[in-house]
Amino acid sequence: MPYVNTIERLGIEKGEKLGIEKGRQEAVHRVLESKRSAARKLIARTEMDDQMIADIEELPVEEVEKLRAEIQH
């Protein structure tokens, strides 16, 4: 294994931590987008009210109301 000095090792560790955090943020974003997509489908294809959709998709009611308003325009 090549020699890595302390500064380089600290840089590598910092980069790894930043990469892990970015990966977590992207995963959270994908999950939220998936929930929004499912909520849009429920709004379009069912007669469920906003509270029920929010409960099913684990989204705030305000988010479902916003999605419904976007669909209706």
Biopython code that builds the backbone (N, CA, C, O; Angstrom):
import numpy as np
from Bio.PDB.StructureBuilder import StructureBuilder

atoms = [
    (1, "MET", "N", (0.850, -1.179, 0.000)),
    (1, "MET", "CA", (0.000, 0.000, 0.000)),
    (1, "MET", "C", (0.892, 1.237, 0.000)),
    (1, "MET", "O", (1.849, 1.314, 0.770)),
    (2, "PRO", "N", (0.587, 2.192, -0.849)),
    (2, "PRO", "CA", (1.423, 3.390, -0.904)),
    (2, "PRO", "C", (1.314, 4.201, 0.389)),
    (2, "PRO", "O", (0.328, 4.139, 1.124)),
    (3, "TYR", "N", (2.370, 4.955, 0.620)),
    (3, "TYR", "CA", (2.424, 5.800, 1.806)),
    (3, "TYR", "C", (1.421, 6.946, 1.689)),
    (3, "TYR", "O", (1.376, 7.638, 0.672)),
    (4, "VAL", "N", (0.615, 7.142, 2.738)),
    (4, "VAL", "CA", (-0.356, 8.243, 2.786)),
    (4, "VAL", "C", (-0.065, 9.026, 4.059)),
    (4, "VAL", "O", (-0.091, 8.475, 5.160)),
    (5, "ASN", "N", (0.213, 10.324, 3.896)),
    (5, "ASN", "CA", (0.513, 11.116, 5.084)),
    (5, "ASN", "C", (-0.785, 11.523, 5.798)),
    (5, "ASN", "O", (-1.884, 11.283, 5.298)),
    (6, "THR", "N", (-0.637, 12.125, 6.945)),
    (6, "THR", "CA", (-1.779, 12.491, 7.786)),
    (6, "THR", "C", (-2.735, 13.436, 7.077)),
    (6, "THR", "O", (-3.950, 13.260, 7.163)),
    (7, "ILE", "N", (-2.217, 14.420, 6.389)),
    (7, "ILE", "CA", (-3.048, 15.391, 5.674)),
    (7, "ILE", "C", (-3.875, 14.682, 4.605)),
    (7, "ILE", "O", (-5.072, 14.933, 4.465)),
    (8, "GLU", "N", (-3.229, 13.800, 3.857)),
    (8, "GLU", "CA", (-3.939, 13.066, 2.807)),
    (8, "GLU", "C", (-5.021, 12.167, 3.418)),
    (8, "GLU", "O", (-6.131, 12.080, 2.894)),
    (9, "ARG", "N", (-4.693, 11.512, 4.511)),
    (9, "ARG", "CA", (-5.648, 10.626, 5.175)),
    (9, "ARG", "C", (-6.854, 11.427, 5.665)),
    (9, "ARG", "O", (-7.992, 10.978, 5.527)),
    (10, "LEU", "N", (-6.612, 12.613, 6.237)),
    (10, "LEU", "CA", (-7.715, 13.467, 6.689)),
    (10, "LEU", "C", (-8.578, 13.908, 5.511)),
    (10, "LEU", "O", (-9.802, 13.974, 5.624)),
    (11, "GLY", "N", (-7.948, 14.205, 4.395)),
    (11, "GLY", "CA", (-8.692, 14.590, 3.195)),
    (11, "GLY", "C", (-9.539, 13.448, 2.679)),
    (11, "GLY", "O", (-10.683, 13.648, 2.269)),
    (12, "ILE", "N", (-8.980, 12.257, 2.697)),
    (12, "ILE", "CA", (-9.725, 11.073, 2.251)),
    (12, "ILE", "C", (-10.924, 10.829, 3.168)),
    (12, "ILE", "O", (-12.032, 10.575, 2.696)),
    (13, "GLU", "N", (-10.698, 10.907, 4.467)),
    (13, "GLU", "CA", (-11.789, 10.687, 5.429)),
    (13, "GLU", "C", (-12.892, 11.727, 5.253)),
    (13, "GLU", "O", (-14.077, 11.398, 5.297)),
    (14, "LYS", "N", (-12.499, 12.977, 5.054)),
    (14, "LYS", "CA", (-13.489, 14.041, 4.858)),
    (14, "LYS", "C", (-14.292, 13.781, 3.579)),
    (14, "LYS", "O", (-15.513, 13.936, 3.560)),
    (15, "GLY", "N", (-13.606, 13.391, 2.534)),
    (15, "GLY", "CA", (-14.274, 13.081, 1.269)),
    (15, "GLY", "C", (-15.252, 11.925, 1.413)),
    (15, "GLY", "O", (-16.350, 11.958, 0.857)),
    (16, "GLU", "N", (-14.850, 10.902, 2.160)),
    (16, "GLU", "CA", (-15.742, 9.761, 2.386)),
    (16, "GLU", "C", (-16.990, 10.199, 3.150)),
    (16, "GLU", "O", (-18.106, 9.806, 2.808)),
    (17, "LYS", "N", (-16.794, 11.009, 4.182)),
    (17, "LYS", "CA", (-17.944, 11.483, 4.968)),
    (17, "LYS", "C", (-18.882, 12.326, 4.116)),
    (17, "LYS", "O", (-20.102, 12.195, 4.216)),
    (18, "LEU", "N", (-18.317, 13.195, 3.275)),
    (18, "LEU", "CA", (-19.143, 14.018, 2.395)),
    (18, "LEU", "C", (-19.905, 13.152, 1.395)),
    (18, "LEU", "O", (-21.071, 13.414, 1.101)),
    (19, "GLY", "N", (-19.247, 12.133, 0.881)),
    (19, "GLY", "CA", (-19.886, 11.226, -0.066)),
    (19, "GLY", "C", (-21.027, 10.454, 0.572)),
    (19, "GLY", "O", (-22.082, 10.284, -0.038)),
    (20, "ILE", "N", (-20.821, 9.991, 1.789)),
    (20, "ILE", "CA", (-21.874, 9.265, 2.510)),
    (20, "ILE", "C", (-23.058, 10.182, 2.756)),
    (20, "ILE", "O", (-24.203, 9.782, 2.545)),
    (21, "GLU", "N", (-22.801, 11.404, 3.198)),
    (21, "GLU", "CA", (-23.885, 12.353, 3.467)),
    (21, "GLU", "C", (-24.649, 12.691, 2.186)),
    (21, "GLU", "O", (-25.878, 12.769, 2.200)),
    (22, "LYS", "N", (-23.942, 12.889, 1.098)),
    (22, "LYS", "CA", (-24.603, 13.183, -0.175)),
    (22, "LYS", "C", (-25.468, 12.002, -0.599)),
    (22, "LYS", "O", (-26.581, 12.194, -1.088)),
    (23, "GLY", "N", (-24.974, 10.803, -0.418)),
    (23, "GLY", "CA", (-25.746, 9.598, -0.743)),
    (23, "GLY", "C", (-27.016, 9.508, 0.082)),
    (23, "GLY", "O", (-28.070, 9.143, -0.437)),
    (24, "ARG", "N", (-26.926, 9.836, 1.355)),
    (24, "ARG", "CA", (-28.118, 9.827, 2.220)),
    (24, "ARG", "C", (-29.139, 10.854, 1.752)),
    (24, "ARG", "O", (-30.334, 10.566, 1.684)),
    (25, "GLN", "N", (-28.669, 12.045, 1.430)),
    (25, "GLN", "CA", (-29.573, 13.102, 0.963)),
    (25, "GLN", "C", (-30.265, 12.697, -0.328)),
    (25, "GLN", "O", (-31.459, 12.945, -0.501)),
    (26, "GLU", "N", (-29.521, 12.077, -1.233)),
    (26, "GLU", "CA", (-30.113, 11.631, -2.497)),
    (26, "GLU", "C", (-31.152, 10.539, -2.254)),
    (26, "GLU", "O", (-32.187, 10.505, -2.920)),
    (27, "ALA", "N", (-30.880, 9.652, -1.309)),
    (27, "ALA", "CA", (-31.828, 8.588, -0.991)),
    (27, "ALA", "C", (-33.118, 9.169, -0.415)),
    (27, "ALA", "O", (-34.212, 8.742, -0.783)),
    (28, "VAL", "N", (-32.995, 10.129, 0.476)),
    (28, "VAL", "CA", (-34.170, 10.777, 1.055)),
    (28, "VAL", "C", (-34.974, 11.474, -0.039)),
    (28, "VAL", "O", (-36.203, 11.417, -0.044)),
    (29, "HIS", "N", (-34.283, 12.126, -0.955)),
    (29, "HIS", "CA", (-34.948, 12.816, -2.063)),
    (29, "HIS", "C", (-35.705, 11.819, -2.944)),
    (29, "HIS", "O", (-36.839, 12.083, -3.345)),
    (30, "ARG", "N", (-35.080, 10.673, -3.247)),
    (30, "ARG", "CA", (-35.740, 9.656, -4.077)),
    (30, "ARG", "C", (-36.974, 9.098, -3.386)),
    (30, "ARG", "O", (-38.002, 8.893, -4.031)),
    (31, "VAL", "N", (-36.888, 8.851, -2.096)),
    (31, "VAL", "CA", (-38.038, 8.329, -1.349)),
    (31, "VAL", "C", (-39.173, 9.345, -1.365)),
    (31, "VAL", "O", (-40.327, 8.977, -1.589)),
    (32, "LEU", "N", (-38.863, 10.610, -1.133)),
    (32, "LEU", "CA", (-39.889, 11.650, -1.131)),
    (32, "LEU", "C", (-40.538, 11.776, -2.500)),
    (32, "LEU", "O", (-41.758, 11.906, -2.596)),
    (33, "GLU", "N", (-39.737, 11.737, -3.561)),
    (33, "GLU", "CA", (-40.297, 11.805, -4.910)),
    (33, "GLU", "C", (-41.181, 10.602, -5.214)),
    (33, "GLU", "O", (-42.198, 10.733, -5.895)),
    (34, "SER", "N", (-40.804, 9.451, -4.719)),
    (34, "SER", "CA", (-41.612, 8.243, -4.907)),
    (34, "SER", "C", (-42.959, 8.377, -4.201)),
    (34, "SER", "O", (-43.994, 8.000, -4.751)),
    (35, "LYS", "N", (-42.941, 8.911, -2.988)),
    (35, "LYS", "CA", (-44.181, 9.131, -2.245)),
    (35, "LYS", "C", (-45.070, 10.155, -2.946)),
    (35, "LYS", "O", (-46.287, 9.986, -3.013)),
    (36, "ARG", "N", (-44.462, 11.207, -3.463)),
    (36, "ARG", "CA", (-45.225, 12.227, -4.189)),
    (36, "ARG", "C", (-45.854, 11.638, -5.447)),
    (36, "ARG", "O", (-47.008, 11.924, -5.766)),
    (37, "SER", "N", (-45.094, 10.824, -6.150)),
    (37, "SER", "CA", (-45.606, 10.196, -7.366)),
    (37, "SER", "C", (-46.797, 9.295, -7.048)),
    (37, "SER", "O", (-47.809, 9.327, -7.747)),
    (38, "ALA", "N", (-46.674, 8.503, -6.006)),
    (38, "ALA", "CA", (-47.775, 7.628, -5.605)),
    (38, "ALA", "C", (-48.984, 8.449, -5.183)),
    (38, "ALA", "O", (-50.118, 8.090, -5.504)),
    (39, "ALA", "N", (-48.758, 9.541, -4.471)),
    (39, "ALA", "CA", (-49.864, 10.409, -4.043)),
    (39, "ALA", "C", (-50.561, 11.018, -5.254)),
    (39, "ALA", "O", (-51.788, 11.114, -5.279)),
    (40, "ARG", "N", (-49.795, 11.427, -6.249)),
    (40, "ARG", "CA", (-50.391, 11.973, -7.482)),
    (40, "ARG", "C", (-51.304, 10.944, -8.155)),
    (40, "ARG", "O", (-52.390, 11.275, -8.632)),
    (41, "LYS", "N", (-50.849, 9.708, -8.184)),
    (41, "LYS", "CA", (-51.660, 8.647, -8.788)),
    (41, "LYS", "C", (-52.944, 8.425, -7.994)),
    (41, "LYS", "O", (-54.013, 8.254, -8.579)),
    (42, "LEU", "N", (-52.844, 8.425, -6.679)),
    (42, "LEU", "CA", (-54.036, 8.252, -5.848)),
    (42, "LEU", "C", (-55.012, 9.408, -6.048)),
    (42, "LEU", "O", (-56.224, 9.196, -6.096)),
    (43, "ILE", "N", (-54.499, 10.610, -6.162)),
    (43, "ILE", "CA", (-55.347, 11.784, -6.398)),
    (43, "ILE", "C", (-56.073, 11.631, -7.726)),
    (43, "ILE", "O", (-57.278, 11.868, -7.817)),
    (44, "ALA", "N", (-55.333, 11.234, -8.753)),
    (44, "ALA", "CA", (-55.896, 11.159, -10.102)),
    (44, "ALA", "C", (-56.858, 9.989, -10.285)),
    (44, "ALA", "O", (-57.812, 10.094, -11.055)),
    (45, "ARG", "N", (-56.623, 8.885, -9.595)),
    (45, "ARG", "CA", (-57.363, 7.656, -9.888)),
    (45, "ARG", "C", (-58.383, 7.251, -8.836)),
    (45, "ARG", "O", (-59.134, 6.296, -9.036)),
    (46, "THR", "N", (-58.418, 7.963, -7.724)),
    (46, "THR", "CA", (-59.349, 7.574, -6.663)),
    (46, "THR", "C", (-60.120, 8.785, -6.170)),
    (46, "THR", "O", (-59.858, 9.922, -6.561)),
    (47, "GLU", "N", (-61.065, 8.508, -5.312)),
    (47, "GLU", "CA", (-61.844, 9.569, -4.667)),
    (47, "GLU", "C", (-61.384, 9.794, -3.222)),
    (47, "GLU", "O", (-62.101, 10.405, -2.430)),
    (48, "MET", "N", (-60.202, 9.305, -2.884)),
    (48, "MET", "CA", (-59.692, 9.459, -1.521)),
    (48, "MET", "C", (-59.493, 10.929, -1.197)),
    (48, "MET", "O", (-59.136, 11.737, -2.054)),
    (49, "ASP", "N", (-59.737, 11.253, 0.086)),
    (49, "ASP", "CA", (-59.496, 12.636, 0.496)),
    (49, "ASP", "C", (-58.012, 12.825, 0.829)),
    (49, "ASP", "O", (-57.255, 11.862, 0.942)),
    (50, "ASP", "N", (-57.627, 14.076, 0.980)),
    (50, "ASP", "CA", (-56.207, 14.412, 1.187)),
    (50, "ASP", "C", (-55.644, 13.782, 2.452)),
    (50, "ASP", "O", (-54.493, 13.344, 2.466)),
    (51, "GLN", "N", (-56.432, 13.730, 3.502)),
    (51, "GLN", "CA", (-55.954, 13.151, 4.763)),
    (51, "GLN", "C", (-55.628, 11.675, 4.598)),
    (51, "GLN", "O", (-54.602, 11.208, 5.091)),
    (52, "MET", "N", (-56.492, 10.936, 3.908)),
    (52, "MET", "CA", (-56.266, 9.511, 3.718)),
    (52, "MET", "C", (-55.009, 9.269, 2.874)),
    (52, "MET", "O", (-54.204, 8.391, 3.186)),
    (53, "ILE", "N", (-54.851, 10.049, 1.814)),
    (53, "ILE", "CA", (-53.653, 9.915, 0.971)),
    (53, "ILE", "C", (-52.405, 10.258, 1.774)),
    (53, "ILE", "O", (-51.383, 9.581, 1.662)),
    (54, "ALA", "N", (-52.489, 11.294, 2.571)),
    (54, "ALA", "CA", (-51.350, 11.685, 3.411)),
    (54, "ALA", "C", (-50.980, 10.568, 4.382)),
    (54, "ALA", "O", (-49.801, 10.284, 4.596)),
    (55, "ASP", "N", (-51.994, 9.939, 4.966)),
    (55, "ASP", "CA", (-51.733, 8.835, 5.893)),
    (55, "ASP", "C", (-51.091, 7.647, 5.183)),
    (55, "ASP", "O", (-50.142, 7.053, 5.694)),
    (56, "ILE", "N", (-51.607, 7.304, 4.010)),
    (56, "ILE", "CA", (-51.089, 6.160, 3.260)),
    (56, "ILE", "C", (-49.644, 6.399, 2.831)),
    (56, "ILE", "O", (-48.793, 5.523, 2.980)),
    (57, "GLU", "N", (-49.376, 7.581, 2.301)),
    (57, "GLU", "CA", (-48.043, 7.877, 1.764)),
    (57, "GLU", "C", (-47.090, 8.508, 2.778)),
    (57, "GLU", "O", (-45.938, 8.804, 2.462)),
    (58, "GLU", "N", (-47.582, 8.709, 3.992)),
    (58, "GLU", "CA", (-46.774, 9.309, 5.064)),
    (58, "GLU", "C", (-46.208, 10.659, 4.635)),
    (58, "GLU", "O", (-45.020, 10.939, 4.793)),
    (59, "LEU", "N", (-47.100, 11.485, 4.085)),
    (59, "LEU", "CA", (-46.765, 12.853, 3.701)),
    (59, "LEU", "C", (-47.607, 13.808, 4.525)),
    (59, "LEU", "O", (-48.674, 13.423, 5.005)),
    (60, "PRO", "N", (-47.157, 15.043, 4.703)),
    (60, "PRO", "CA", (-48.003, 16.035, 5.365)),
    (60, "PRO", "C", (-49.236, 16.316, 4.498)),
    (60, "PRO", "O", (-49.150, 16.308, 3.270)),
    (61, "VAL", "N", (-50.368, 16.562, 5.136)),
    (61, "VAL", "CA", (-51.597, 16.862, 4.416)),
    (61, "VAL", "C", (-51.383, 18.059, 3.490)),
    (61, "VAL", "O", (-51.904, 18.089, 2.375)),
    (62, "GLU", "N", (-50.618, 19.039, 3.953)),
    (62, "GLU", "CA", (-50.358, 20.236, 3.143)),
    (62, "GLU", "C", (-49.656, 19.874, 1.827)),
    (62, "GLU", "O", (-49.907, 20.488, 0.789)),
    (63, "GLU", "N", (-48.791, 18.886, 1.885)),
    (63, "GLU", "CA", (-48.093, 18.435, 0.675)),
    (63, "GLU", "C", (-49.090, 17.811, -0.305)),
    (63, "GLU", "O", (-49.021, 18.063, -1.508)),
    (64, "VAL", "N", (-50.005, 17.006, 0.202)),
    (64, "VAL", "CA", (-51.012, 16.377, -0.658)),
    (64, "VAL", "C", (-51.936, 17.445, -1.246)),
    (64, "VAL", "O", (-52.298, 17.374, -2.421)),
    (65, "GLU", "N", (-52.312, 18.422, -0.442)),
    (65, "GLU", "CA", (-53.152, 19.515, -0.942)),
    (65, "GLU", "C", (-52.443, 20.257, -2.073)),
    (65, "GLU", "O", (-53.063, 20.616, -3.073)),
    (66, "LYS", "N", (-51.151, 20.481, -1.908)),
    (66, "LYS", "CA", (-50.364, 21.161, -2.939)),
    (66, "LYS", "C", (-50.318, 20.338, -4.220)),
    (66, "LYS", "O", (-50.456, 20.881, -5.317)),
    (67, "LEU", "N", (-50.123, 19.017, -4.081)),
    (67, "LEU", "CA", (-50.087, 18.141, -5.249)),
    (67, "LEU", "C", (-51.444, 18.136, -5.955)),
    (67, "LEU", "O", (-51.503, 18.160, -7.185)),
    (68, "ARG", "N", (-52.524, 18.107, -5.190)),
    (68, "ARG", "CA", (-53.865, 18.120, -5.773)),
    (68, "ARG", "C", (-54.079, 19.419, -6.561)),
    (68, "ARG", "O", (-54.632, 19.401, -7.660)),
    (69, "ALA", "N", (-53.644, 20.527, -5.998)),
    (69, "ALA", "CA", (-53.797, 21.826, -6.674)),
    (69, "ALA", "C", (-52.996, 21.837, -7.975)),
    (69, "ALA", "O", (-53.468, 22.376, -8.976)),
    (70, "GLU", "N", (-51.806, 21.257, -7.983)),
    (70, "GLU", "CA", (-50.981, 21.209, -9.191)),
    (70, "GLU", "C", (-51.660, 20.370, -10.274)),
    (70, "GLU", "O", (-51.626, 20.724, -11.453)),
    (71, "ILE", "N", (-52.266, 19.273, -9.875)),
    (71, "ILE", "CA", (-52.916, 18.374, -10.827)),
    (71, "ILE", "C", (-54.145, 19.039, -11.435)),
    (71, "ILE", "O", (-54.422, 18.847, -12.619)),
    (72, "GLN", "N", (-54.872, 19.799, -10.665)),
    (72, "GLN", "CA", (-56.112, 20.397, -11.123)),
    (72, "GLN", "C", (-55.899, 21.610, -12.009)),
    (72, "GLN", "O", (-56.859, 22.110, -12.594)),
    (73, "HIS", "N", (-54.695, 22.089, -12.124)),
    (73, "HIS", "CA", (-54.423, 23.255, -12.976)),
    (73, "HIS", "C", (-53.923, 22.858, -14.317)),
    (73, "HIS", "O", (-53.648, 23.720, -15.153)),
]
sb = StructureBuilder()
sb.init_structure("model")
sb.init_model(0)
sb.init_chain("A")
sb.init_seg("    ")
for serial, (resi, resn, name, xyz) in enumerate(atoms, 1):
    if name == "N":
        sb.init_residue(resn, " ", resi, " ")
    sb.init_atom(name, np.array(xyz, "f"), 0.0, 1.0, " ", f" {name:<3s}", serial, name[0])
structure = sb.get_structure()
